[in-house]
Amino acid sequence: MPTDEKICPQMDSCEMYAIFRNSGVLGTWKALFCQATFENCARYKLVRLGRSVAPNLMPNGVLLRPTRKTSP
């Protein structure tokens, strides 16, 4: 378990969690950024600069393409 010093202070409010809440991918992002080198997270950097963060911005700086919802 990581020490508190290496846990991202934005973790509780990060929109990335809503995007990946039902995906195993979330654990990977958390291990690589949220609970490790969060200073390298693109989302964290923007928050620190007081800038808005696109909901689809990933910690590595890649923007996810929006998905189209299909009707049943």
Summary of the structure (lengths in Angstrom):
residues: 72
radius of gyration: 13.0
end to end distance: 42.7
largest distance: 46.4
contacts: 149
relative contact order: 0.17
helix: 43%
strand: 3%
